[in-house]
């Protein structure tokens, strides 16, 4: 009796292996033939699931992004207090910093080896996916969600350069304190001229109380 293959599961398995391979060798330095050899599949079999190397990366970004959002949402309810959601969101980043580092380096390597509008659009779509979900999860406008993302990217890059001289938890705690202080200050009616206020719509949040 022929073996029944779950193609979706097998495709996801291949993507997981490709992620580790890309992270280790770089996107630009890896050919489809090398991927097939490393994964222990035929080149034809690999092309059956992914017509190009870029299609592997595109599927990989979608898979990783979906997983991250699902895991972040599982950690806390969207209806929780803002401070608690922010705390859990930052803890999620710290727990997965190593993977985010690989994803950032992979996207940079991809753009270096594919300096095209199509490549830029692909990376932009991936970044915007995280931004949209951060806006929804933390109930923040895009400008502030983007500020958090910029901080995360910078922290990941700094950790890559100076792993022994960086206290990730300490920097995250400091940034959280600064961010909350900023949001509370702009919640003050005196400061409502700020073009991105109000920040939080969650009525249970202490930030919005007294607005």
Secondary structure, 3 states (H helix, E strand, C coil): CCCCCCHHHHHHHHHHHHHHHHHHHCCCCCCHHHHHHHHCCCHHHHHHHCCCHHHHHHHHHHHHHHHHHHHHHHHCCCCCCHHHHHHHHHHHHHHCHHHHHHHHHHHHHHHHHCCCHHHHHHHHHHHHHHHHHHHHHHCCCHHHHHHHHHHHHHHHHHHHHCHHHCCHHHHHHHHHHHHHHHHHHHHCHHHCCCCCCCCCCCCCCCCCCCC
